[in-house]
Amino acid sequence: MAVPTPHGVPDRPGAPPVPPELAELLRAQLAAVADQVEEEVRREVPEYARPADGAYGRNLRAGVVQALTLFVDHIADPRDDGGAIAATYYELGRGEALEGRSLDALQSALRVGGLHAWRLMGRTAEELGLDTAVVAALGELAFRTVHEVAQAAAAGYAEAQLRSSDELERRRRRLLDLLLEDGPVALEAVQDLAHSARWPVPRTVAVVALAAAPDQREEDRPLAAVGALVDMESRPPRMLVPDPEGSGRFGRAFTLALRGRPAAIGPTVAVTDAAQSLRLATRALGLMGRGILPRQGVVRCADHLSTLLLYGDEPLLERLRERVLAPLDTVSAGQRDRLAETLLAWLLTGSNVPDVAVRLHIHPQTVRYRLRQLEKLFGDALHDPETRLDLILALRAESLRTRQN
């Protein structure tokens, strides 16, 4: 709060009494004082320099009158807690928060208005020839009044901010659920919900799937600050990043949020295709856990599309592997691994023996020996274009499975 807690307000024991009859005299001047205080606030606080006939102007006038009334009521009856007037300022504080404005302007207005009101009313007290101790008590009472209404406004502002923050989070969670649900997503529906969630609709997005970790609710804060939609309670935890290709701020926030935990970043897609990015990111995260993709760090799906394609239908992949690599079942496990490795390198290097030797760090003669063994096992199939493609897919899956084990 901008207004500090006062020390020594006049309700303390032994404070000089303020003559109750002064209340009626000041009440008679209340409208004139309110005019001058309102004018001073408009001059000193830019946010209130608006037309008096608008809602802001009406609220300003009502607030000034209410605060002055509370001051006079405290003089008339020190036991009056001013509950109704405090409620008015509570609502004023709530209104500032709901409109997305800072509380600073309202509290600046309270300071400026309170000081000016005290000058005007204090002058009246001096003209009446009141004792200086009474005038001082009156000043403390004015300070107490400003403090009370400022506290009420701050409480209303804080309550509205809390409710607004909770509601905003709920709306963003609904938006994230909409974007990531299976099936087509209408852009109009996204735009409507995004507007109520105060989330600018980006052109492209990417979805990140995270390995579960303790205290993960704390980790979404830097990402939410750069516009990411985050759900750390889902399994796996996920976040949707707007315009990931052009956001340097996201990269820094992402590093902060990860704290070294494994993550998979789905491909960049149109905002209405976010579910596709989630599917691949989730698949990649699962493959990371199995060791098929790197277990640690951040895996970008765009760098592993062929592996993700291979593992898009694992039962089908297993049938392909069993059928195409059946000839290798007739050799020992150790020999099978060496022959499979050599055959994949040979197919990928365009059947070039020296290149295979360099790739596998073995002698070319060893490569030729293994190729003669493979010719005996597979025969003419090694030279059939369609079979070669099936062999590459099956051998690639075999090598990834070997890495997993």
For each residue, the residues with C-beta under 8 A, 3 or more apart:
1: 4 103 107 150 151 154
2: 103 104 107 108 111 150
3: 107 110 111 146 147 150 151 154
4: 1 147
5: 147
6: 9 140 143 144 147
7:
8: 12 140
9: 6 12 140 141 143 144 147
10: 15 16 18 78 137 140 141 144
11: 15 78 144
12: 8 9 15
13:
14:
15: 10 11 12 137 140
16: 10 131 133 134 136 137
17: 134 137
18: 10 22 75 78 134 137 138 141
19: 22 130 134
20: 23 75 76 77
21: 24 25
22: 18 19 25 26 75 125 128 130 138
23: 20 26 27 72 73 75 76
24: 21 27 28 76
25: 21 22 28 29 124 128
26: 22 23 29 30 33 71 72 75 121 124
27: 23 24 30 72
28: 24 25
29: 25 26 32 33 120 121 124
30: 26 27 33 34 65 68 69 72
31: 34 35
32: 29 35 36
33: 26 29 30 36 37 68 117 120 121
34: 30 31 37 38 61 64 65 68
35: 31 32 38 39
36: 32 33 39 40 116 120
37: 33 34 40 41 64 68 113 116 117 120
38: 34 35 41 42 52 60 61 64 113
39: 35 36 42 43
40: 36 37 43 44 112 113 116
41: 37 38 44 45 48 60 64 109 112 113 116
42: 38 39 45 48 49 50 60
43: 39 40 49
44: 40 41 108 112
45: 41 42 48 49 105 108 109 112
46: 49
47: 50 101 105 109
48: 41 42 45 56 60 105 109
49: 42 43 45 46
50: 42 47 54 56 57
51: 54 57
52: 38 57 58 60 61
53: 57 58
54: 50 51 57 58
55: 58 59
56: 48 50 59 60
57: 50 51 52 53 54 60 61
58: 52 53 54 55 61 62
59: 55 56 62 63 92 95
60: 38 41 42 48 52 56 57 63 64 109
61: 34 38 52 57 58 64 65
62: 58 59 65 66 88
63: 59 60 66 67 88 89 92 109 149
64: 34 37 38 41 60 61 67 68 113
65: 30 34 61 62 68 69
66: 62 63 69 70 85 88 89 149
67: 63 64 70 71 85 89 110 113 114 117 145 146 149
68: 30 33 34 37 64 65 71 72 117
69: 30 65 66 72 73 85
70: 66 67 73 74 82 85 86 145 148 149
71: 26 67 68 74 75 117 121 141 142 145
72: 23 26 27 30 68 69 75 76
73: 23 69 70 76 77 80 82 85
74: 70 71 77 78 80 82 141 144 145
75: 18 20 22 23 26 71 72 78 138 141
76: 20 23 24 72 73 80
77: 20 73 74 80
78: 10 11 18 74 75
79:
80: 73 74 76 77
81: 86
82: 70 73 74 85 86 145 148
83: 86 87
84: 87 88
85: 66 67 69 70 73 82 88 89 149
86: 70 81 82 83 89 90 148 149 151 152
87: 83 84 90 91 152
88: 62 63 66 84 85 91 92 152
89: 63 66 67 85 86 92 93 149 150 152 153 156
90: 86 87 93 94 152 153 155 156 159
91: 87 88 94 95 156
92: 59 63 88 89 95 96 106 153 156
93: 89 90 96 97 103 106 152 153 154 155 156 157 158 160
94: 90 91 97 98 156 157 159 160
95: 59 91 92 98 99 156 160
96: 92 93 99 101 102 103 105 106 153 157 160
97: 93 94 100 101 103 156 157 158 160 161 164
98: 94 95 160 164
99: 95 96
100: 97
101: 47 96 97 105
102: 96 105
103: 1 2 93 96 97 106 107 153 154 157
104: 2 107 108
105: 45 47 48 96 101 102 108 109
106: 92 93 96 103 109 110 153 157
107: 1 2 3 103 104 110 111 150 153 154
108: 2 44 45 104 105 111 112
109: 41 45 47 48 60 63 105 106 112 113
110: 3 67 106 107 113 114 146 149 150 153
111: 2 3 107 108 114 115 146
112: 40 41 44 45 108 109 115 116
113: 37 38 40 41 64 67 109 110 116 117
114: 67 110 111 117 118 142 143 145 146
115: 111 112 118 119
116: 36 37 40 41 112 113 119 120
117: 33 37 67 68 71 113 114 120 121 142
118: 114 115 121 122 139 142
119: 115 116 122 123
120: 29 33 36 37 116 117 123 124
121: 26 29 33 71 117 118 124 125 138 142
122: 118 119 125 126 135 138 139 142
123: 119 120 126 127
124: 25 26 29 120 121 127 128
125: 22 121 122 128 130 134 135 138
126: 122 123 129 130 135
127: 123 124
128: 22 25 124 125
129: 126
130: 19 22 125 126 134 135 138
131: 16 134 135
132: 135 136
133: 16 136 137
134: 16 17 18 19 125 130 131 137 138
135: 122 125 126 130 131 132 138 139
136: 16 132 133 139 140
137: 10 15 16 17 18 133 134 140 141
138: 18 22 75 121 122 125 130 134 135 141 142
139: 118 122 135 136 142 143
140: 6 8 9 10 15 136 137 143 144
141: 9 10 18 71 74 75 137 138 144 145
142: 71 114 117 118 121 122 138 139 145 146
143: 6 9 114 139 140 146 147
144: 6 9 10 11 74 140 141 147 148
145: 67 70 71 74 82 114 141 142 148 149
146: 3 67 110 111 114 142 143 149 150
147: 3 4 5 6 9 143 144 150 151
148: 70 82 86 144 145 151 152
149: 63 66 67 70 85 86 89 110 145 146 152 153
150: 1 2 3 89 107 110 146 147 153 154
151: 1 3 86 147 148 154 155
152: 86 87 88 89 90 93 148 149 155 156
153: 89 90 92 93 96 103 106 107 110 149 150 156 157
154: 1 3 93 103 107 150 151 157 158
155: 90 93 151 152 158 159
156: 89 90 91 92 93 94 95 97 152 153 159 160
157: 93 94 96 97 103 106 153 154 160 161
158: 93 97 154 155 161 162
159: 90 94 155 156 162 163
160: 93 94 95 96 97 98 156 157 163 164
161: 97 157 158 164 165
162: 158 159 165 166
163: 159 160 166 167
164: 97 98 160 161 167 168
165: 161 162 168 169
166: 162 163 169 170
167: 163 164 170 171
168: 164 165 171 172 197 198
169: 165 166 172 173
170: 166 167 173 174
171: 167 168 174 175 193 196 197
172: 168 169 175 176 197 199 229
173: 169 170 176 177 229 231
174: 170 171 177 178 193 197
175: 171 172 178 179 190 193 194 197 199 229
176: 172 173 179 180 229 230 231 240
177: 173 174 180 181
178: 174 175 181 185 189 190 193
179: 175 176 185 190 205 229 240 271 272 274 275
180: 176 177 207 238 240 274 275 278
181: 177 178 185 275
182: 275
183: 275
184: 272
185: 178 179 181 189 190 272 274 275
186: 189 190 272
187: 190 191 271 272
188: 191 192
189: 178 185 186 192 193
190: 175 178 179 185 186 187 193 194 201 271 272
191: 187 188 194 195 201
192: 188 189 195 196
193: 171 174 175 178 189 190 196 197
194: 175 190 191 197 199 200 201
195: 191 192 198
196: 171 192 193
197: 168 171 172 174 175 193 194
198: 168 195
199: 172 175 194 227 229
200: 194 227 242
201: 190 191 194 271
202: 205 227 242 243 271
203: 243 270 271
204: 242 243 244 245 268 269 270 271
205: 179 202 240 241 242 243 244 268 269 270 271 274 277
206: 240 241 244 265 266 267 268 269 277 281
207: 180 238 239 240 241 265 266 274 277 278 281
208: 238 239 240 241 254 263 264 265 266 281
209: 236 237 238 263 264 266 278 281 282 284 285
210: 213 216 232 236 237 238 239 258 261 262 263 285
211: 236 261 262 263 285 288 289
212: 216 235 236 237
213: 210 216 219 237 259 261
214:
215: 218 219
216: 210 212 213 219 220 232 237
217: 220 232 233
218: 215 221
219: 213 215 216 222 223 232 257 258 259
220: 216 217 223 224 228 230 232 239 257
221: 218 224 225 257
222: 219 225 226 252 253 256 257
223: 219 220 226 228 230 239 241 250 253 254 257
224: 220 221 227 228 230
225: 221 222 253
226: 222 223 247 249 250 253
227: 199 200 202 224 242
228: 220 223 224 239 240 241 242 250 253
229: 172 173 175 176 179 199 239 240
230: 176 220 223 224 238 239 240
231: 173 176 234 237 238 239
232: 210 216 217 219 220 237
233: 217 237
234: 231 237 238
235: 212
236: 209 210 211 212 282 285
237: 209 210 212 213 216 231 232 233 234
238: 180 207 208 209 210 230 231 234 278 281 282
239: 207 208 210 220 223 228 229 230 231
240: 176 179 180 205 206 207 208 228 229 230 274
241: 205 206 207 208 223 228 244 247 250 254
242: 200 202 204 205 227 228 247
243: 202 203 204 205 246 247
244: 204 205 206 241 247 250 265 268
245: 204 268
246: 243
247: 226 241 242 243 244 250 251
248: 251 252
249: 226 252 253
250: 223 226 228 241 244 247 253 254
251: 247 248 254 255
252: 222 248 249 255 256
253: 222 223 225 226 228 249 250 256 257
254: 208 223 241 250 251 257 258
255: 251 252 258
256: 222 252 253 259
257: 219 220 221 222 223 253 254
258: 210 219 254 255 261 263 298
259: 213 219 256
260:
261: 210 211 213 258
262: 210 211 285 288 289 295 296 297 298 299
263: 208 209 210 211 258 285 298 299
264: 208 209 281 282 284 285 288 293 298 299 300 301
265: 206 207 208 244 281 298 299 300 301
266: 206 207 208 209 269 276 277 278 279 280 281 284 301
267: 206 276 277 280 301 302 305
268: 204 205 206 244 245 277 302
269: 204 205 206 266 273 274 276 277
270: 203 204 205 273
271: 179 187 190 201 202 203 204 205 274
272: 179 184 185 186 187 190
273: 269 270 276 277
274: 179 180 185 205 207 240 269 271 277 278
275: 179 180 181 182 183 185 278 279
276: 266 267 269 273 279 280
277: 205 206 207 266 267 268 269 273 274 280 281 301
278: 180 207 209 238 266 274 275 281 282
279: 266 275 276 282 283
280: 266 267 276 277 283 284 301 308
281: 206 207 208 209 238 264 265 266 277 278 284 285 301
282: 209 236 238 264 278 279 285 286
283: 279 280 286 287 308 311 312
284: 209 264 266 280 281 287 288 293 299 301 304 308
285: 209 210 211 236 262 263 264 281 282 288 289 299
286: 282 283 289 290
287: 283 284 290 292 293 307 308 311
288: 211 262 264 284 285 291 292 293 294 295 299
289: 211 262 285 286 295
290: 286 287 404
291: 288 295 403 404
292: 287 288 307 311 400 401 403 404
293: 264 284 287 288 299 304 307
294: 288 297 299
295: 262 288 289 291
296: 262
297: 262 294
298: 258 262 263 264 265
299: 262 263 264 265 284 285 288 293 294 303 304
300: 264 265 303 304
301: 264 265 266 267 277 280 281 284 304 305 308
302: 267 268 305
303: 299 300
304: 284 293 299 300 301 307 308
305: 267 301 302 308 309
306: 309 310 396
307: 287 292 293 304 310 311 396 400
308: 280 283 284 287 301 304 305 311 312
309: 305 306 312
310: 306 307 317 393 396 397 400
311: 283 287 292 307 308 314 317
312: 283 308 309
313: 316 317
314: 311 317 318
315: 318 319
316: 313 319 320
317: 310 311 313 314 320 321 393 397
318: 314 315 321 322
319: 315 316 322 323
320: 316 317 323 324 390 393 394 397
321: 317 318 324 325 394 397 398
322: 318 319 325 326
323: 319 320 326
324: 320 321 387 390 391 393 394
325: 321 322 328 329 340 391 394 395 398
326: 322 323 329
327: 330 377 378
328: 325 331 336 339 340 377
329: 325 326 336
330: 327 377
331: 328 335 336 339 373 377
332: 335 336
333: 336 337
334: 337 338
335: 331 332 338 339
336: 328 329 331 332 333 339 340
337: 333 334 340 341 402
338: 334 335 341 342 370
339: 328 331 335 336 342 343 370 373 374 377
340: 325 328 336 337 343 344 395 398 399
341: 337 338 344 345 360 399
342: 338 339 345 346 356 360 367 370 371 374
343: 339 340 346 347 374 382 391 395
344: 340 341 347 348 391 392 395 396 398 399
345: 341 342 348 349 355 356 359 360
346: 342 343 349 351 352 353 356 367 371 374
347: 343 344 351 388 391 392 395
348: 344 345 392
349: 345 346 352 355 356 359
350: 355
351: 346 347
352: 346 349 355 356
353: 346 356 357 364 367 368 371
354: 357 358 364
355: 345 349 350 352 358 359
356: 342 345 346 349 352 353 359 360 364 367
357: 353 354 360 361 362 363 364 366 367
358: 354 355 361
359: 345 349 355 356
360: 341 342 345 356 357 367
361: 357 358
362: 357 366 367
363: 357 366 367
364: 353 354 356 357 367 368
365: 368 369
366: 357 362 363 369 370
367: 342 346 353 356 357 360 362 363 364 370 371
368: 353 364 365 371 372
369: 365 366 372 373
370: 338 339 342 366 367 373 374
371: 342 346 353 367 368 374 375
372: 368 369 375 376
373: 331 339 369 370 376 377
374: 339 342 343 346 370 371 377 378 382
375: 371 372 378 379 382
376: 372 373 379
377: 327 328 330 331 339 373 374
378: 327 374 375 381 382
379: 375 376 382
380: 383 384
381: 378 384 387 391
382: 343 374 375 378 379 387 388 391
383: 380 388
384: 380 381 387 388
385: 388 389
386: 389 390
387: 324 381 382 384 390 391
388: 347 382 383 384 385 391 392
389: 385 386 392 393
390: 320 324 386 387 393 394
391: 324 325 343 344 347 381 382 387 388 394 395
392: 344 347 348 388 389 395 396
393: 310 317 320 324 389 390 396 397
394: 320 321 324 325 390 391 397 398
395: 325 340 343 344 347 391 392 398 399
396: 306 307 310 344 392 393 399 400
397: 310 317 320 321 393 394 400 401
398: 321 325 340 344 394 395 401 402
399: 340 341 344 395 396 402 403
400: 292 307 310 396 397 403 404
401: 292 397 398 404 405
402: 337 398 399 405
403: 291 292 399 400
404: 290 291 292 400 401
405: 401 402
